[in-house]
Amino acid sequence: MHKNKLIAFLLTLGLTISTVAGFGVSASAAPGDSPLSGLPGGEGRPVVMVKYGNSRPDRPHYSLNQSDLFYVEEVEWGLTRVAAMFNSKFPEVVGPTRSARISDLEILEQFTKPGIAFSGANDVLLKIIRKSQSVSLSPSDRPSFYFRSNKKSAPHNQLLRLAAMMAKETKVGTVKDIGLTFNAAPAVGGVAAKTFAASWASAKVAGTWNGSSWTIAFDGTTHKDAATGKLLTPKTVVLQFVDRKTTKFGDKFGGKTPLLKSVGSGRAIILRNGQYFESTWSRPTETSGTKFSFNGAQFPFDVGQVMIVFVDGTVKKAPISLK
């Protein structure tokens, strides 16, 4: 092929041009990786947090395995919920969606006008959400995209047509770099670990190394997607030790909502490539990203989905295990 025709062809594919023997040009993938997972297609696209319920009646989830990054957070009564960040792709259906928590807003302060899809909150927290920089995408705001599944009972059955909503969404801002780095080359220097677990009063999350990623189980049950049956298999898992503070928020039964402080610094255990790495994390301000370091240098995550588990760093004996 003639050199000029080759260059024109490569440009139509969205490829960048550099030197190659014989033609003076070469092709490499254009920039576009998600800053949340390193997966292609996220740069310049919106970012949306979807709040998933994570009690037994909420599971199995729809499309959690397609998120770029998800957080496991303690809520009332020692239960957990999941805050999943979608950026590189927006699945057709996600959920079941449940109510927002104060810890979600602190996570979202790293972004500019991120979306938050949730199914309500108490009146005080709803007012805080409305005043925050986040864009509320609740059923009250985008009612035509939510629906109830007949396979479960309320409140565990509210689902969201995320792809359809985002195809029309104009208010949500584009994703930002939140301090994470990615490298697909196998990590070295850690301690062998084939399993991990973290527990709370009424919940447990665990993972098993399958040779290429971590297979996740909630409350002793391996997670399988509600629509496809596919496993939940993040490439990198982080046990992030955070300050746990009591707040004025709570549920109607008297349960108190903890605030899990993702601003600050502390200990982190990073799991990838069948190893764990005793590390540290630092997020100096609400608007800054989080840097994870190992042996004094920033530690790269594997390319692929990331799971961050907020662990109570205020207790003497952390409720975790590594084997």
GUTORVO-788874 format. One record per residue: residue in one letter; x, y, z of N, C-alpha, C in turn. Coordinates in steps of 0.001 Angstrom, whole numbers, plus 500000, padded with zeros to 6 digits. Layout:
// residues N
AXYZXYZXYZ/...
//
This chain:
// residues 323
M500856498807500000500000500000500000500889501238500000/H500530502262499236501299503501499200501305504150500577/K502443504774500904502629505351502242501506506309502615/N501153507248501731500119508225502064498758507575502261/K498481506529501442497220505817501604497181505069502931/L498360504523503349498417503816504617498141504758505773/I498760505942505727498551506920506789497075507316506870/A496457507557505718495052507935505697494176506824506277/F494527505575505941493767504434506438493866504322507954/L495099504505508470495293504420509914494542505522510644/L494528506715510074493842507825510715492339507598510777/T491780506935509751490351506643509784490003505677510892/L490973504878511346490753503941512440490987504569513800/G491369505847513811491613506522515078492929506127515699/L493957505797514894495236505364515404496248506482515295/T497239506470516205498309507447516165499442506933515292/I500248507846514788501261507515513796502661507757514354/S503562506794514154504972506949514503505791506159513499/T507100505986513735507978505391512750507894503881512721/V507915503295511520508014501858511338508899501585510132/A509707500536510210510643500237509127509893500004507832/G510397500569506767509828500359505442508827501414505046/F508021501916505992507019502919505657507269504249506358/G508086504230507404508298505440508170507155505744509119/V506159504815509267505038505046510171504717503754510904/S504081503860512033503555502704512752502252503100513412/A501495502113513852500195502387514477500196501920515908/S499610502701516796499392502305518184498023502805518599/A497440502160519588496089502533519994496049503971520476/A495036504708520059494873506094520476494565506157521964/P494897507290522626494569507429524044493074507246524269/G492713506745525427491295506578525695490982505669526855/D491987505235527604491752504303528704491054504992529877/S490211504233530560489537504757531738490528504955532871/P490504506110533541491374506313534703490921505532535935/L489813504801535823489297504017536940489649502542536840/S490038502070535651490322500656535441491460500390534475/G491858501404533698492838501187532646492249500522531415/L490950500258531427490289499629530286490020500662529197/P490010500242527945489808501197526847488394501757526827/G488293502993526356486985503574526099486454504511527151/G487189504777528228486640505598529299486993507065529236/E488147507390528657488594508781528655487593509672527929/G487240510787528567486330511735527942484862511365528044/R484561510238528692483172509796528854482667510142530254/P481365510165530438480819510466531768481179509383532785/V481015509724534048481218508771535136479986508785536024/V479483507603536360478263507475537144478472506460538264/M478107506837539481478056505897540593476654505308540667/V476582503978540722475308503287540926475348502634542295/K474361502959543140474290502369544478473509501054544430/Y474205499978544741473615498645544784473307498261546229/G472157497633546438471950496954547696472864495744547762/N473218495319548983474102494155549088473697493216550213/S472432493274550618471925492246551514471498491051550664/R471213489942551292470887488727550530469718488932549559/P468635489636549944467534489810548990467898490670547776/D468959491480547893469385492320546759470137491536545692/R470727490434546088471566489683545165470769488561544498/P471220488137543284472412488592542569472189489955541900/H473284490659541687473232491974541061473195491869539545/Y472698492936538949472762493083537502473946493974537123/S474879493418536358475952494165535670476994494786536581/L477048494390537853478130494889538702479482494490538128/N479554493330537497480823492862536934481280493686535741/Q480462494620535260480856495483534148481299496868534592/S481282497132535886481750498424536374483272498487536292/D483808499697536218485264499872536194485856499717537586/L485154500228538565485643500286539940484435500204540854/F484519499408541924483422499436542880483953499381544302/Y483214500055545194483543500142546609482552499308547402/V483036498629548437482180497947549404482210498774550681/E481031499219551132480928500134552260480052499537553365/E480473499721554587479613499368555713478494500395555836/V477273499910556144476157500808556433475583500424557805/E474303500617558018473699500361559323473686498861559633/W473734498555560948473587497189561456474686496234560975/G475832496788560571476926495935560128476692495277558785/L475754495800557999475544495350556623476430496152555685/T476458495780554422477237496522553438476376496876552223/R476808497899551526476273498232550206477451498449549258/V477130498512547983478152498627546953477939499924546181/A479018500683546012479001501887545184479859501606543958/A479216501412542813479919501001541593480058502174540638/M481272502372540135481571503454539210481603502906537780/F480751503461536927480694503067535517481243504200534653/N482109503837533717482732504836532866483036504304531467/S483778503204531361484172502708530038483013502066529300/K481992501602530037480782501064529411479594501294530330/F478422501419529712477180501579530452476260500419530074/P476133499425530954475314498259530647473839498619530447/E473130497695529819471717497923529548470925498073530840/V471147497165531798470401497189533060471376497028534222/V471186497826535280471981497709536501471038497694537698/G471546497202538827470748497214540036470750495865540741/P469933495709541767468930496665542227469550497885542907/T468987499055542602469480500287543197468856500472544570/R469669500993545490469199501272546842469620502689547220/S469380503081548440469560504468548858471021504850549029/A471275506146548886472620506699549005473016506843550470/R474321506991550702474865507201552031475881508344551984/I476170508932553151477062510081553230478467509740552729/S478911508497552894480243508103552413480348508212550898/D479211508034550190479226508121548729479641509510548264/L479157510523548952479437511895548525480904512242548690/E481540511697549724482966511956549887483769511293548770/I483381510095548362484027509453547213483865510314545970/L482656510836545747482341511544544509482979512925544420/E483462513456545556484096514781545516485383514780544704/Q485902513619544353487091513540543496486779513935542057/F485506513927541686485097514163540310484419515524540161/T484156515906538909483412517118538599482080516732537987/K480993517018538680479634516716538234479447515234537885/P479854514341538788479585512919538532478108512615538719/G477612511595538053476245511163538278476177510212539456/I475049510218540162474819509236541216473403508697541055/A473311507403540759472032506730540566471704505956541838/F470601506278542467470243505693543761468737505741543915/S468232505019544884466779504943545077466370505570546391/G466719506839546571466272507562547742467329507693548818/A466991508443549847467823508679551036466931509431552025/N467402509583553270466568510362554186466583511837553774/D465630512612554295465422513972553817466656514854553974/V467362514697555089468547515528555330469623515232554297/L469869513945554048470895513580553084470489513967551664/L469204513874551342468746514290550007469059515766549758/K468884516584550778469202518007550627470702518210550400/I471524517408551089472977517516550910473364517090549489/I472736516022548995473013515569547626472664516666546631/R471503517307546824471065518366545907472041519541545885/K472687519791547026473620520919547112475043520543546708/S475301519255546544476657518809546207476947519025544724/Q478175518714544319478539518859542909478103517665542084/S477529516652542737477061515467542031475713515732541356/V475444514984540297474185515101539569473285513947539992/S472165514259540622471251513226541109470520512574539936/L470604511235539885469958510460538826468993509452539447/S468293509867540467467364508990541190466080508826540395/P465189507919540833463897507787540163463082509084540155/S463292509948541137462601511238541141463097512152540027/D464367511970539647464969512830538638464863512250537223/R464947510921537108464929510261535795463931509091535841/P462655509375536116461690508299536376461478507331535223/S461640507773533995461314506912532852462318505782532657/F463462505822533355464500504807533147464541503750534255/Y463725503900535273463676502925536365462450502033536200/F462597500794536645461459499879536609461622498833537706/R460534498148538017460538497118539055460564495734538408/S461410494864538934461454493480538481460403492668539226/N459770491750538521458781490893539186459415489648539807/K460740489567539755461441488415540314461776488595541793/K461682489837542291461973490118543692460925491059544231/S460883491185545540459939492103546175460622493418546504/A459844494484546611460379495787546997460893495720548437/P461956496467548777462658497452547955463863496874547189/H463893495574547026465064494912546455464938494656544948/N464004495315544289463738494971542895463748496146541934/Q464259497291542360464268498449541471465514498440540601/L465327498416539287466416498349538316466440499612537466/L467586499842536843467811501052536061468309500695534670/R467692501277533649468178501149532267469281502186532068/L470495501798532457471601502759532505472018503217531113/A472173502298530175472622502673528833471658503656528183/A470375503388528288469379504278527686469404505656528341/M469562505686529667469616506957530363470826507769529948/M471996507116529905473206507860529584473265508290528125/A472517507613527261472463508026525854471802509394525702/K470984509769526689470279511048526632470774512050527673/E471684511613528543472120512455529655473045513572529168/T472817514791529651473627515947529250474281516669530419/K473891516356531650474370517119532802475570516498533497/V475803515199533311476887514511534009478229514859533379/G479229515138534230480550515513533752481394514318533343/T482488514597532649483393513540532200484288513077533340/V484766511868533215485582511250534245486890512012534433/K487423511975535648488710512606535961489701511557536445/D490965511896536345492028511095536946491893511209538465/I491745510056539144491625510093540602492850509464541269/G493982509506540560495243509133541185495695507705540977/L494896506871540337495259505470540152496142505312538916/T497063504342538975497878504009537815497701502523537519/F497946502150536255497696500782535809498858500261534970/N499155498976535152500196498314534388499857496824534359/A499703496279533158499316494879533024500454493910533302/A501697494414533359502820493527533672502643492956535076/P502878491657535267502680491047536591503470491760537683/A502831491965538815503498492601539951504379491578540667/V505473492056541241506389491191541984506702491840543328/G507176491019544262507606491551545545506593491443546650/G505437490834546371504426490679547402504542489346548116/V503561489057548950503482487799549681502345486984549072/A502589485717548837501579484870548202500278484870548989/A499167485008548282497842484978548905496855484427547889/K496179483378548255495193482777547373493766483143547762/T493569483611548995492243484022549450492356485245550350/F491266485991550433491157487087551400489714487142551869/A489498487788553001488144487989553509488127489217554411/A487011489925554401486765491025555330485345490853555854/S485142491143557128483832490896557716483383492052558591/W482054492128558763481403493093559630480409492331560491/A479628493022561275478712492338562183477712491451561448/S477273491903560260476228491166559544476562490923558079/A477837490988557720478202490825556316479638490337556191/K479924489725555053481274489256554761481513489325553256/V482706489711552867483119489659551471484425488887551414/A484561488032550417485758487210550304486113487036548836/G487356486655548590487805486429547230488825485311547161/T488831484631546014489777483544545756490491483814544447/W491815483674544458492612483892543251492398482718542296/N491997483024541057491707481973540084492774481829539003/G493894482511539200494984482455538236495108483690537380/S494021484467537276494070485700536495493321486853537155/S492464486550538134491680487579538815491141486994540122/W490368487790540842489811487366542122488329487065541953/T487915485869542274486507485497542231485857485874543558/I484822486721543501484268487340544708483018486606545189/A482929486484546517481755485918547178481263486902548233/F479949487037548356479333487837549404478585486901550346/D478858487036551634478179486228552654478247484740552342/G479399484305551834479633482890551601479129482343550277/T478532483202549445478001482750548156478756483411547012/T479311482609546117480011483146544951479043483959544108/H479454485179543771478547486075543054478488485726541569/K477254485616541055477026485405539626476026486447539145/D476309487025537988475456488080537459474025487575537256/A473054488422537589471653488013537526471196487708536111/A471773488386535121471327488188533740472152487149532999/T473467487159533206474358486319532395474956485144533148/G474924485176534474475558484131535262477062484262535362/K477639485321534788479085485503534834479541485886536239/L480771485478536566481318485736537885481773487185538012/L481905487610539257482456488927539583483935488731539851/T484802489260538959486225488904538994487123490131538817/P487220490999539815488147492127539709489594491664539593/K490381492429538863491803492121538706492600492545539936/T492202493662540529492894494202541700491882494426542810/V492242494025544024491407494261545208492231495059546206/V491615496053546814492281496865547836491467496810549120/L492122496436550197491545496572551531492073497888552088/Q491234498920552077491650500266552459491158500572553865/F492097500761554781491777501013556183491481502501556363/V490244502802556781489790504181556873489254504465558265/D489180505739558614488527506136559859487020505940559717/R486422505389560748484981505152560777484373506058561822/K483496506962561397482924507945562312481400507778562382/T480850507970563583479397507948563753478812509256563248/T477661509185562578477031510385562026475630510560562596/K475006511655562222473621511930562631472614511205561754/F473111510552560689472217509872559768471906508461560265/G470800507924559785470433506572560175469174506122559469/D468761504890559732467538504387559118466357504545560075/K465165504211559597463957504417560388463831503442561548/F464712502435561575464671501452562654465653501777563780/G466378502899563628467312503302564666468756502968564386/G469026502349563257470407502060562888471176503320562547/K472426503405562971473253504578562739474176504357561541/T474235505361560665475055505275559460476479505723559747/P477483504900559493478863505348559673479348506156558467/L480227507096558732480953507780557661482314507135557555/L482638506637556387483927505995556123484800507009555411/K485804507505556101486577508648555627487597508226554560/S487273508539553311488210508246552221489151509409551948/V489020510494552723489999511590552708490909511411553909/G492207511476553696493181511279554766494306510383554294/S494758509495555151495833508576554800495765507380555740/G496445506319555355496433505145556208497007503922555532/R496685502795556104497173501509555634496294500970554498/A496905500233553595496161499539552552496840498209552255/I496034497222551956496550495944551466496063495794550034/I496991495704549109496656495578547689496875494131547270/L495862493555546631495942492174546167495866492135544649/R496886491573544028496880491332542590497894490248542267/N497663489534541182498576488480540735498839487426541808/G497815487096542596497973486060543610498897486430544738/Q499058487717545013499924488208546085499217489347546812/Y499685489636548040499251490859548688500465491720548997/F500226493028548956501278494021549131500866494964550252/E501626494958551338501364495840552469501731497256552043/S500725498128551953500886499420551295500307500548552143/T500333501740551585499718502906552220498869503643551192/W497945504461551698497147505303550807497153506737551323/S496957507677550399496928509089550777495996509846549840/R495066510565550433494175511482549699494086512760550526/P494913513750550219495050514914551102493798515764551232/T493048515940550155491876516818550183490692516130549511/E489521516737549691488307516170549113488386516074547594/T489014517050546945489025517088545483490230516376544869/S491158515921545702492327515235545158492051513748545003/G492860513088544185492747511654544023493468510917545137/T493435509592545063494056508741546076495281508059545497/K496388508168546204497630507535545767497917506329546657/F498118505188546036498474503974546752499951503684546519/S500699503466547620502150503315547523502615502031548186/F503682501461547618504308500252548148505814500463548104/N506475500265549252507925500484549348508334501867548860/G507516502867549181507857504252548882507560504710547476/A506984503856546637506683504237545266505226503946544953/Q504642504724544039503252504492543681503097503108543074/F502049502408543508501857501020543097500824500947541979/P501173500348540841500200500246539743499251499062539938/F497994499287539648497008498221539640497071497486538308/D496554496265538281496433495545537024495357496222536171/V495470496072534865494455496611533971493193495763534099/G492096496403534432490844495689534622490101496219535827/Q488986495594536133488126496063537223488866496099538563/V488576497137539333489165497338540656488055497263541705/M488352496581542803487442496496543946488142497092545162/I487499498062545810488048498674547023487085498406548176/V487608497777549210486817497448550396487241498381551519/F486308499185552028486613500056553153486584499242554447/V487716499184555115487877498427556357488037499413557505/D487428499123558635487520499999559802488952500019560325/G489604501164560179490980501308560634491110501781562057/T489973501947562763490011502462564134490053501353565174/V489886500109564751489895498999565704491297498389565772/K491611497778566922492944497224567093493190495997566214/K492201495144566139492352493922565347491420494026564145/A491984494194562976491181494348561767490457493035561436/P489178493130561046488408491921560734488687491413559315/I489940491049559067490320490557557750491147489292557902/S491237488536556822492132487369556804492733487246555410/L493969486758555377494713486534554132495361485155554227/K495200484350553204495804483031553214496414482721551853/
//
